Amino acid sequence: MPNLDDYAHSMAIDLSNGKVMPKVAAQLTGSIIKDSWSGSTTNTRTFTTPMTGFAIVNRDASAALTFTINGITITVDPKEPFEGKFEPFTSVTITTTVAYKAIVMG
């Protein structure tokens, strides 16, 4: 029989609509977190040392956002997380009008 405590700890309630959704955790390994920030406007973050990992969660329920690293632009759909490793980069541009949380690793 499944353990209901394990199930309950893996779910979260979306307060914007009351739906139960799976929790999503960053899975990047082998990197050290160098910076973390939240926002809801377009900005470019520049780093003094090269970074290699990036994770972002689009916290909005209806609008996508994009980010650009090394000339690669990626769309993150509503309520979607993204994580990935890149060739070393020193800046990331997040283009958005919706809330997000971002982390860079080096």
All heavy atoms as an XYZ file, in Angstrom:
794
protein
N       0.842     -1.176      0.000
C       0.000      0.000      0.000
C       0.891      1.244      0.000
O       1.859      1.307      0.736
C      -0.899     -0.014      1.239
C      -1.687      1.278      1.409
S      -2.844      1.192      2.775
C      -4.279      0.696      1.860
N       0.585      2.262     -0.813
C       1.394      3.477     -0.847
C       1.363      4.218      0.486
O       0.367      4.204      1.195
C       0.745      4.330     -1.934
C      -0.252      3.479     -2.610
C      -0.513      2.288     -1.754
N       2.466      4.860      0.794
C       2.564      5.659      2.007
C       1.962      7.029      1.719
O       2.482      7.797      0.927
C       4.030      5.776      2.419
C       4.194      6.545      3.710
O       3.372      7.388      4.060
N       5.267      6.252      4.416
N       0.846      7.352      2.371
C       0.160      8.621      2.122
C       0.975      9.818      2.575
O       0.864     10.899      2.010
C      -1.213      8.620      2.783
C      -2.211      7.630      2.182
C      -3.539      7.720      2.922
C      -2.414      7.882      0.713
N       1.817      9.653      3.602
C       2.675     10.759      4.030
C       3.647     11.141      2.922
O       3.872     12.313      2.657
C       3.458     10.406      5.289
C       2.587     10.445      6.534
O       1.556     11.156      6.511
O       2.935      9.784      7.522
N       4.233     10.145      2.245
C       5.139     10.435      1.131
C       4.401     11.180      0.028
O       4.914     12.129     -0.551
C       5.743      9.149      0.561
C       6.752      8.526      1.518
O       7.218      9.230      2.443
O       7.060      7.332      1.336
N       3.190     10.747     -0.283
C       2.394     11.407     -1.310
C       2.084     12.847     -0.920
O       2.252     13.766     -1.704
C       1.097     10.635     -1.551
C       0.167     11.311     -2.526
C       0.405     11.239     -3.890
C      -0.929     12.039     -2.086
C      -0.431     11.879     -4.794
C      -1.770     12.677     -2.969
C      -1.521     12.586     -4.324
O      -2.349     13.224     -5.211
N       1.656     13.056      0.329
C       1.287     14.396      0.791
C       2.475     15.339      0.741
O       2.338     16.504      0.396
C       0.712     14.324      2.200
N       3.670     14.853      1.074
C       4.857     15.706      1.065
C       5.338     16.012     -0.346
O       6.136     16.913     -0.543
C       5.984     15.072      1.873
C       5.702     15.059      3.344
N       5.611     16.204      4.092
C       5.468     14.033      4.195
C       5.341     15.888      5.345
N       5.237     14.586      5.438
N       4.840     15.269     -1.331
C       5.264     15.519     -2.710
C       4.273     16.414     -3.459
O       4.459     16.693     -4.630
C       5.418     14.194     -3.464
O       4.146     13.601     -3.665
N       3.242     16.880     -2.781
C       2.219     17.699     -3.424
C       2.159     19.079     -2.767
O       2.581     19.259     -1.636
C       0.845     17.029     -3.304
C       0.798     15.610     -3.872
S       1.311     15.493     -5.587
C      -0.136     16.103     -6.395
N       1.620     20.041     -3.511
C       1.452     21.402     -2.993
C       0.133     21.947     -3.510
O      -0.339     21.565     -4.574
C       2.600     22.292     -3.445
N      -0.461     22.857     -2.758
C      -1.701     23.496     -3.186
C      -1.358     24.825     -3.847
O      -0.645     25.642     -3.279
C      -2.660     23.720     -2.004
C      -3.081     22.372     -1.421
C      -3.873     24.522     -2.446
C      -3.897     22.486     -0.164
N      -1.839     24.996     -5.082
C      -1.666     26.262     -5.794
C      -2.706     27.227     -5.240
O      -3.902     27.059     -5.446
C      -1.868     26.037     -7.291
C      -1.647     27.294     -8.105
O      -1.736     28.409     -7.547
O      -1.401     27.156     -9.307
N      -2.240     28.238     -4.506
C      -3.164     29.156     -3.850
C      -3.940     30.023     -4.835
O      -4.975     30.583     -4.489
C      -2.410     30.032     -2.854
C      -1.773     29.275     -1.696
C      -0.999     30.225     -0.806
C      -2.810     28.513     -0.898
N      -3.475     30.124     -6.077
C      -4.195     30.952     -7.043
C      -5.468     30.278     -7.548
O      -6.386     30.940     -7.986
C      -3.285     31.308     -8.227
O      -2.992     30.154     -8.987
N      -5.504     28.908     -7.483
C      -6.691     28.233     -8.002
C      -7.162     27.067     -7.132
O      -8.141     26.417     -7.460
C      -6.456     27.756     -9.438
C      -5.324     26.761     -9.535
O      -4.939     26.142     -8.553
N      -4.776     26.621    -10.721
N      -6.450     26.787     -6.041
C      -6.851     25.724     -5.131
C      -6.547     24.317     -5.603
O      -6.882     23.351     -4.936
N      -5.888     24.162     -6.753
C      -5.576     22.826     -7.273
C      -4.355     22.246     -6.577
O      -3.441     22.961     -6.192
C      -5.319     22.888     -8.773
C      -6.548     23.224     -9.578
C      -6.249     23.188    -11.054
C      -7.500     23.517    -11.855
N      -7.233     23.512    -13.295
N      -4.352     20.920     -6.446
C      -3.211     20.211     -5.890
C      -2.278     19.860     -7.043
O      -2.696     19.292     -8.046
C      -3.657     18.939     -5.140
C      -2.456     18.157     -4.654
C      -4.579     19.305     -3.993
N      -0.993     20.247     -6.887
C      -0.011     20.033     -7.950
C       1.230     19.384     -7.350
O       1.530     19.571     -6.174
C       0.371     21.378     -8.590
C      -0.803     22.121     -9.183
S      -0.340     23.758     -9.781
C       0.822     23.331    -11.049
N       2.000     18.635     -8.155
C       3.243     18.071     -7.632
C       4.251     19.173     -7.311
O       4.322     20.169     -8.022
C       3.756     17.197     -8.765
C       2.829     17.352     -9.896
C       1.727     18.268     -9.516
N       5.005     18.986     -6.245
C       6.095     19.907     -5.935
C       7.230     19.629     -6.918
O       7.462     18.490     -7.310
C       6.608     19.689     -4.509
C       5.661     20.160     -3.441
C       6.281     19.962     -2.073
C       5.331     20.353     -0.970
N       5.891     20.067      0.362
N       7.939     20.675     -7.295
C       9.066     20.529     -8.211
C      10.294     21.101     -7.527
O      10.285     22.238     -7.077
C       8.811     21.277     -9.539
C       9.999     21.139    -10.459
C       7.550     20.748    -10.198
N      11.333     20.299     -7.439
C      12.573     20.746     -6.812
C      13.683     20.783     -7.855
O      13.701     19.985     -8.790
C      12.961     19.787     -5.690
N      14.598     21.721     -7.701
C      15.750     21.783     -8.595
C      16.566     20.503     -8.442
O      16.764     20.012     -7.342
C      16.602     23.006     -8.282
N      17.037     19.962     -9.539
C      17.758     18.699     -9.535
C      19.227     18.834     -9.915
O      19.905     17.845    -10.059
C      17.076     17.729    -10.520
C      15.631     17.439    -10.192
C      15.474     16.638     -8.930
O      16.240     15.727     -8.674
N      14.492     16.980     -8.125
N      19.709     20.049    -10.142
C      21.089     20.224    -10.580
C      22.047     19.697     -9.525
O      21.895     19.959     -8.346
C      21.391     21.697    -10.853
C      20.717     22.265    -12.088
C      20.930     23.764    -12.135
C      21.251     21.622    -13.341
N      23.033     18.929     -9.984
C      24.035     18.401     -9.070
C      25.416     18.730     -9.613
O      25.584     18.985    -10.800
C      23.892     16.877     -8.925
O      24.038     16.276    -10.213
C      22.554     16.494     -8.330
N      26.407     18.714     -8.747
C      27.768     18.954     -9.171
C      28.107     20.424     -9.365
O      29.166     20.749     -9.863
N      27.225     21.321     -8.999
C      27.467     22.748     -9.126
C      27.240     23.417     -7.784
O      26.521     22.904     -6.933
C      26.520     23.374    -10.154
O      26.749     22.846    -11.434
N      27.826     24.583     -7.626
C      27.657     25.363     -6.406
C      26.775     26.561     -6.735
O      27.023     27.264     -7.718
C      29.016     25.835     -5.878
C      29.865     24.621     -5.485
C      28.848     26.784     -4.697
C      31.296     24.945     -5.160
N      25.744     26.784     -5.927
C      24.876     27.933     -6.147
C      25.674     29.204     -5.882
O      26.306     29.351     -4.845
C      23.633     27.870     -5.242
C      22.773     26.673     -5.641
C      22.830     29.172     -5.324
C      21.601     26.417     -4.710
N      25.630     30.120     -6.844
C      26.374     31.376     -6.751
C      25.469     32.580     -6.537
O      25.902     33.586     -6.003
C      27.212     31.598     -8.014
C      28.248     30.535     -8.264
C      29.362     30.624     -7.253
C      30.490     29.685     -7.636
N      31.679     29.906     -6.837
N      24.212     32.494     -6.991
C      23.301     33.627     -6.846
C      21.867     33.122     -6.974
O      21.604     32.110     -7.635
C      23.577     34.675     -7.921
C      22.974     36.040     -7.602
O      22.412     36.227     -6.515
O      23.081     36.934     -8.459
N      20.960     33.831     -6.339
C      19.536     33.506     -6.393
C      18.763     34.805     -6.292
O      19.138     35.687     -5.517
C      19.183     32.589     -5.226
O      17.793     32.402     -5.137
N      17.700     34.929     -7.077
C      16.886     36.143     -7.013
C      15.491     35.858     -7.543
O      15.256     34.883     -8.241
C      17.545     37.284     -7.789
C      17.582     37.132     -9.271
C      16.703     37.681    -10.168
C      18.516     36.392    -10.048
N      17.051     37.324    -11.447
C      18.164     36.531    -11.401
C      19.631     35.603     -9.739
C      18.867     35.921    -12.441
C      20.328     34.998    -10.763
C      19.944     35.166    -12.096
N      14.573     36.746     -7.195
C      13.202     36.704     -7.689
C      12.915     38.021     -8.384
O      13.571     39.027     -8.099
C      12.222     36.527     -6.536
O      12.422     35.295     -5.898
N      11.929     38.031     -9.253
C      11.555     39.260     -9.916
C      10.273     39.095    -10.707
O       9.670     38.020    -10.724
N       9.890     40.162    -11.383
C       8.700     40.107    -12.244
C       8.825     41.106    -13.393
O       7.822     41.474    -13.995
C       7.434     40.372    -11.428
O       7.506     41.644    -10.812
N      10.050     41.539    -13.660
C      10.299     42.441    -14.785
C      11.522     41.958    -15.552
O      12.330     41.185    -15.044
C      10.557     43.889    -14.311
O      11.714     43.892    -13.462
C       9.368     44.457    -13.562
N      11.658     42.437    -16.779
C      12.801     42.083    -17.608
C      14.073     42.651    -16.996
O      14.100     43.803    -16.571
C      12.609     42.633    -19.029
O      11.472     41.974    -19.600
C      13.827     42.405    -19.893
N      15.114     41.795    -16.909
C      16.403     42.299    -16.453
C      17.536     41.410    -16.953
O      17.312     40.277    -17.352
C      16.451     42.487    -14.934
C      16.640     41.208    -14.156
O      16.713     40.119    -14.701
N      16.718     41.334    -12.850
N      18.731     41.973    -16.947
C      19.938     41.231    -17.282
C      20.803     41.169    -16.039
O      21.093     42.193    -15.423
C      20.711     41.911    -18.426
O      19.888     41.921    -19.589
C      22.002     41.164    -18.732
N      21.182     39.959    -15.665
C      22.052     39.763    -14.503
C      23.434     39.425    -15.048
O      23.583     38.531    -15.884
C      21.499     38.610    -13.670
C      22.023     38.517    -12.290
C      21.342     39.519    -11.392
N      21.425     39.069    -10.020
C      20.549     39.376     -9.107
N      19.512     40.117     -9.395
N      20.690     38.967     -7.884
N      24.475     40.132    -14.576
C      25.844     39.925    -15.039
C      26.681     39.402    -13.871
O      26.520     39.860    -12.738
C      26.437     41.246    -15.563
O      25.593     41.718    -16.623
C      27.833     41.053    -16.114
N      27.574     38.471    -14.172
C      28.388     37.815    -13.152
C      29.867     38.077    -13.417
O      30.296     38.146    -14.562
C      28.101     36.308    -13.150
C      26.629     36.008    -13.176
C      26.014     35.612    -14.353
C      25.850     36.174    -12.042
C      24.653     35.370    -14.400
C      24.486     35.940    -12.081
C      23.891     35.531    -13.260
N      30.659     38.203    -12.351
C      32.081     38.496    -12.497
C      32.898     37.258    -12.827
O      34.009     37.365    -13.346
C      32.644     39.146    -11.222
O      32.389     38.285    -10.118
C      31.991     40.504    -10.975
N      32.356     36.078    -12.519
C      33.009     34.818    -12.889
C      32.041     33.997    -13.728
O      30.819     34.126    -13.584
C      33.417     34.008    -11.639
O      32.248     33.734    -10.863
C      34.426     34.772    -10.797
N      32.544     33.147    -14.614
C      31.654     32.351    -15.468
C      30.777     31.386    -14.668
O      31.239     30.758    -13.713
C      32.624     31.587    -16.375
C      33.878     32.388    -16.353
C      33.956     32.973    -14.971
N      29.525     31.292    -15.068
C      28.559     30.353    -14.496
C      28.328     29.217    -15.492
O      28.575     29.376    -16.685
C      27.236     31.062    -14.210
C      27.336     32.220    -13.252
S      27.840     31.679    -11.617
C      28.837     33.069    -11.132
N      27.834     28.087    -15.010
C      27.578     26.952    -15.902
C      26.179     26.360    -15.756
O      25.761     25.566    -16.591
C      28.607     25.832    -15.670
O      28.560     25.457    -14.282
C      30.007     26.287    -16.046
N      25.446     26.728    -14.716
C      24.112     26.172    -14.520
C      23.096     27.260    -14.250
O      23.414     28.306    -13.681
N      21.867     27.003    -14.678
C      20.791     27.969    -14.480
C      19.494     27.222    -14.245
O      19.205     26.218    -14.915
C      20.654     28.869    -15.717
C      19.592     29.921    -15.578
C      19.779     31.020    -14.752
C      18.401     29.814    -16.270
C      18.797     32.000    -14.620
C      17.411     30.779    -16.152
C      17.615     31.876    -15.322
N      18.714     27.715    -13.268
C      17.380     27.159    -13.002
C      16.427     28.323    -12.790
O      16.795     29.351    -12.225
C      17.400     26.263    -11.768
N      15.194     28.159    -13.272
C      14.184     29.200    -13.117
C      12.820     28.536    -13.001
O      12.578     27.483    -13.601
C      14.218     30.205    -14.299
C      13.338     31.423    -14.026
C      13.882     29.525    -15.614
C      13.585     32.581    -15.000
N      11.945     29.143    -12.207
C      10.555     28.697    -12.110
C       9.670     29.874    -12.485
O       9.796     30.962    -11.923
C      10.212     28.216    -10.682
C       8.730     27.861    -10.584
C      11.071     27.043    -10.291
N       8.800     29.655    -13.445
C       7.787     30.643    -13.820
C       6.639     30.477    -12.833
O       5.959     29.460    -12.824
C       7.320     30.399    -15.253
C       6.267     31.382    -15.699
O       5.676     32.086    -14.898
N       6.026     31.426    -16.989
N       6.416     31.471    -11.999
C       5.397     31.372    -10.955
C       4.006     31.800    -11.418
O       3.047     31.699    -10.662
C       5.822     32.207     -9.756
C       7.050     31.637     -9.062
C       7.427     32.456     -7.876
N       8.388     31.737     -7.052
C       8.985     32.253     -6.011
N       8.726     33.499     -5.649
N       9.842     31.553     -5.302
N       3.900     32.259    -12.659
C       2.614     32.741    -13.152
C       1.770     31.576    -13.667
O       2.295     30.572    -14.150
C       2.832     33.759    -14.275
C       1.556     34.503    -14.604
O       1.147     35.361    -13.800
O       0.957     34.204    -15.655
N       0.455     31.728    -13.578
C      -0.462     30.671    -14.001
C      -0.891     30.783    -15.459
O      -1.505     29.860    -15.988
C      -1.699     30.678    -13.106
N      -0.584     31.900    -16.136
C      -1.123     32.040    -17.491
C      -0.146     32.543    -18.547
O      -0.415     32.370    -19.730
C      -2.346     32.961    -17.469
O      -1.984     34.229    -16.954
N       0.963     33.165    -18.171
C       1.865     33.748    -19.178
C       3.251     33.119    -19.117
O       3.760     32.798    -18.041
C       1.978     35.256    -18.975
N       3.857     32.959    -20.289
C       5.212     32.416    -20.393
C       6.233     33.531    -20.167
O       5.915     34.721    -20.201
C       5.415     31.792    -21.763
N       7.483     33.133    -19.923
C       8.614     34.051    -19.892
C       9.727     33.442    -20.741
O       9.657     32.271    -21.096
C       9.090     34.313    -18.454
C       9.621     33.137    -17.625
C      11.089     32.836    -17.935
C       9.476     33.446    -16.153
N      10.725     34.246    -21.087
C      11.892     33.722    -21.798
C      13.152     34.161    -21.082
O      13.161     35.144    -20.344
C      11.967     34.193    -23.269
O      12.151     35.606    -23.295
C      10.724     33.811    -24.046
N      14.224     33.397    -21.298
C      15.538     33.824    -20.843
C      16.542     33.494    -21.943
O      16.308     32.609    -22.776
C      15.930     33.189    -19.499
C      16.208     31.717    -19.566
C      17.486     31.246    -19.847
C      15.194     30.804    -19.344
C      17.742     29.879    -19.897
C      15.435     29.444    -19.388
C      16.721     28.977    -19.671
N      17.635     34.256    -21.950
C      18.672     34.075    -22.962
C      20.027     33.932    -22.285
O      20.402     34.768    -21.456
C      18.703     35.269    -23.937
O      17.404     35.409    -24.523
C      19.728     35.055    -25.039
N      20.727     32.864    -22.653
C      22.096     32.608    -22.200
C      22.909     32.224    -23.428
O      22.495     31.353    -24.205
C      22.148     31.469    -21.157
C      21.433     31.893    -19.875
C      23.592     31.056    -20.872
C      21.340     30.794    -18.824
N      24.062     32.857    -23.610
C      24.954     32.541    -24.739
C      24.227     32.594    -26.077
O      24.482     31.782    -26.966
C      25.620     31.175    -24.558
C      26.623     31.149    -23.435
O      27.149     32.177    -23.031
N      26.887     29.971    -22.905
N      23.285     33.515    -26.229
C      22.563     33.644    -27.486
C      21.455     32.625    -27.690
O      20.787     32.636    -28.717
N      21.228     31.771    -26.703
C      20.164     30.757    -26.773
C      18.979     31.276    -25.968
O      19.104     31.547    -24.769
C      20.636     29.411    -26.194
C      21.856     28.900    -26.961
C      19.504     28.393    -26.208
C      22.558     27.744    -26.267
N      17.820     31.416    -26.614
C      16.618     31.882    -25.934
C      15.687     30.701    -25.701
O      15.383     29.954    -26.630
C      15.905     32.973    -26.754
O      16.808     34.077    -26.899
C      14.640     33.450    -26.063
N      15.254     30.556    -24.467
C      14.389     29.437    -24.071
C      13.116     30.000    -23.447
O      13.172     30.923    -22.632
C      15.121     28.515    -23.086
C      16.336     27.886    -23.796
C      14.185     27.452    -22.514
C      17.215     27.054    -22.909
N      11.977     29.439    -23.837
C      10.677     29.820    -23.285
C      10.330     28.893    -22.129
O      10.475     27.671    -22.232
C       9.584     29.730    -24.367
O       9.918     30.641    -25.417
C       8.220     30.071    -23.814
N       9.854     29.489    -21.045
C       9.393     28.730    -19.885
C       7.901     29.007    -19.733
O       7.487     30.137    -19.477
C      10.168     29.130    -18.608
C       9.703     28.294    -17.426
C      11.668     28.991    -18.818
N       7.107     27.979    -19.933
C       5.655     28.117    -19.894
C       5.144     28.369    -18.471
O       5.867     28.154    -17.493
C       4.996     26.863    -20.476
C       5.211     26.768    -21.974
O       5.254     27.820    -22.642
O       5.350     25.633    -22.480
N       3.888     28.791    -18.332
C       3.315     29.070    -17.007
C       3.453     27.883    -16.055
O       3.246     26.735    -16.449
C       1.844     29.345    -17.309
C       1.839     29.846    -18.712
C       2.924     29.066    -19.409
N       3.837     28.194    -14.807
C       3.986     27.205    -13.731
C       5.037     26.146    -14.031
O       5.077     25.104    -13.379
C       2.645     26.531    -13.407
C       1.618     27.461    -12.804
C       2.031     27.879    -11.421
C       0.969     28.713    -10.743
N       1.410     29.212     -9.464
N       5.891     26.398    -15.003
C       6.883     25.409    -15.415
C       8.257     25.751    -14.846
O       8.662     26.910    -14.857
C       6.966     25.383    -16.945
C       7.938     24.359    -17.490
C       7.932     24.350    -19.006
O       7.053     23.683    -19.579
O       8.808     25.000    -19.596
N       9.001     24.742    -14.379
C      10.391     24.970    -14.004
C      11.304     24.647    -15.187
O      10.926     23.906    -16.090
C      10.614     23.958    -12.876
C       9.734     22.811    -13.268
C       8.512     23.441    -13.946
N      12.495     25.210    -15.182
C      13.536     24.857    -16.143
C      14.842     24.756    -15.381
O      15.096     25.527    -14.456
C      13.696     25.929    -17.233
C      14.917     25.673    -18.084
C      14.833     24.886    -19.211
C      16.154     26.182    -17.713
C      15.966     24.614    -19.967
C      17.292     25.914    -18.459
C      17.199     25.131    -19.590
N      15.662     23.802    -15.762
C      17.019     23.728    -15.242
C      17.919     23.182    -16.338
O      17.492     22.368    -17.156
C      17.093     22.846    -14.009
C      16.721     21.394    -14.271
C      16.895     20.539    -13.044
O      18.038     20.146    -12.772
O      15.896     20.289    -12.376
N      19.146     23.691    -16.386
C      20.065     23.199    -17.398
C      21.478     23.673    -17.162
O      21.724     24.616    -16.409
N      22.391     22.988    -17.828
C      23.802     23.361    -17.806
C      24.155     23.919    -19.169
O      23.636     23.473    -20.196
C      24.668     22.168    -17.451
C      24.456     21.730    -16.019
C      25.508     20.770    -15.561
C      25.290     20.476    -14.096
N      26.368     19.713    -13.516
N      25.030     24.916    -19.174
C      25.404     25.632    -20.386
C      26.922     25.730    -20.472
O      27.620     25.557    -19.465
C      24.824     27.058    -20.358
C      23.328     27.112    -20.410
C      22.568     26.964    -19.257
C      22.665     27.321    -21.609
C      21.182     27.018    -19.301
C      21.287     27.374    -21.660
C      20.543     27.225    -20.504
N      27.410     26.051    -21.668
C      28.794     26.476    -21.776
C      28.942     27.672    -20.841
O      27.970     28.390    -20.595
C      29.115     26.887    -23.215
C      29.106     25.734    -24.216
C      30.233     24.736    -23.966
O      31.339     25.158    -23.556
O      30.002     23.539    -24.188
N      30.141     27.912    -20.289
C      30.290     29.023    -19.341
C      29.697     30.332    -19.882
O      29.862     30.671    -21.049
C      31.808     29.133    -19.174
C      32.278     27.723    -19.394
C      31.388     27.194    -20.494
N      28.972     31.041    -18.990
C      28.334     32.306    -19.360
C      28.535     33.327    -18.251
O      28.760     32.963    -17.092
C      26.844     32.104    -19.656
C      26.027     31.585    -18.497
C      25.364     32.461    -17.645
C      25.909     30.222    -18.263
C      24.604     31.991    -16.583
C      25.152     29.739    -17.196
C      24.497     30.625    -16.353
N      28.480     34.599    -18.613
C      28.652     35.669    -17.622
C      27.428     36.568    -17.507
O      27.456     37.544    -16.756
C      29.893     36.527    -17.939
O      29.769     37.030    -19.257
C      31.177     35.719    -17.783
N      26.372     36.253    -18.255
C      25.137     37.029    -18.094
C      23.942     36.189    -18.517
O      24.059     35.258    -19.316
C      25.179     38.325    -18.899
O      25.114     38.066    -20.271
N      22.797     36.549    -17.965
C      21.519     35.953    -18.349
C      20.507     37.092    -18.419
O      20.485     37.956    -17.557
C      21.064     34.846    -17.369
C      20.946     35.364    -15.953
C      19.732     34.237    -17.802
N      19.709     37.083    -19.483
C      18.633     38.061    -19.619
C      17.309     37.331    -19.490
O      17.042     36.375    -20.235
C      18.701     38.794    -20.968
O      19.935     39.507    -21.037
C      17.538     39.776    -21.121
N      16.498     37.767    -18.544
C      15.153     37.217    -18.354
C      14.181     38.259    -18.877
O      14.205     39.412    -18.445
C      14.889     36.906    -16.875
C      15.907     35.887    -16.372
C      13.453     36.413    -16.679
C      15.894     35.688    -14.866
N      13.344     37.846    -19.833
C      12.363     38.744    -20.442
C      10.989     38.318    -19.954
O      10.511     37.228    -20.294
C      12.453     38.683    -21.975
O      13.802     38.972    -22.363
C      11.510     39.679    -22.621
N      10.363     39.198    -19.161
C       9.108     38.800    -18.520
C       8.343     39.994    -17.957
O       8.912     41.057    -17.738
C       9.394     37.806    -17.369
O       8.164     37.318    -16.858
C      10.175     38.455    -16.250
N       7.081     39.757    -17.704
C       6.253     40.655    -16.899
C       5.594     39.855    -15.772
O       4.706     40.356    -15.099
C       5.153     41.320    -17.753
O       4.341     40.291    -18.340
C       5.752     42.201    -18.834
N       6.022     38.600    -15.595
C       5.419     37.718    -14.592
C       6.469     37.308    -13.550
O       7.671     37.390    -13.783
C       4.790     36.463    -15.246
C       3.710     36.868    -16.239
C       5.838     35.589    -15.922
N       5.991     36.839    -12.407
C       6.877     36.477    -11.303
C       7.672     35.216    -11.608
O       7.176     34.264    -12.224
C       6.049     36.259    -10.044
N       8.941     35.232    -11.164
C       9.831     34.087    -11.335
C      10.811     34.013    -10.165
O      10.981     34.965     -9.412
C      10.605     34.169    -12.648
C      11.581     35.327    -12.684
C      12.875     35.185    -12.190
C      11.207     36.566    -13.162
C      13.758     36.256    -12.191
C      12.075     37.640    -13.172
C      13.353     37.481    -12.679
O      14.222     38.545    -12.677
N      11.473     32.875    -10.035
C      12.580     32.669     -9.102
C      13.699     32.049     -9.915
O      13.455     31.093    -10.662
C      12.149     31.739     -7.973
C      13.239     31.281     -7.068
C      13.450     32.249     -5.975
C      14.470     31.662     -4.975
N      15.031     32.685     -4.155
N      14.919     32.588     -9.809
C      16.047     32.096    -10.596
C      17.246     31.789     -9.714
O      17.433     32.411     -8.656
C      16.440     33.129    -11.652
N      18.059     30.836    -10.168
C      19.293     30.433     -9.471
C      20.362     30.215    -10.529
O      20.084     29.630    -11.580
C      19.088     29.137     -8.680
C      18.031     29.311     -7.592
C      20.395     28.641     -8.078
C      17.630     28.018     -6.911
N      21.590     30.660    -10.250
C      22.726     30.334    -11.117
C      23.741     29.533    -10.325
O      23.904     29.714     -9.128
C      23.395     31.572    -11.753
C      22.506     32.230    -12.744
C      23.875     32.542    -10.705
N      24.410     28.630    -11.034
C      25.433     27.779    -10.436
C      26.733     27.934    -11.209
O      26.720     28.189    -12.408
C      25.011     26.305    -10.472
C      23.986     25.909     -9.441
S      22.272     26.418     -9.717
C      21.902     25.856    -11.330
N      27.819     27.759    -10.500
C      29.121     27.848    -11.140
C      29.996     26.694    -10.755
O      29.656     25.862     -9.967
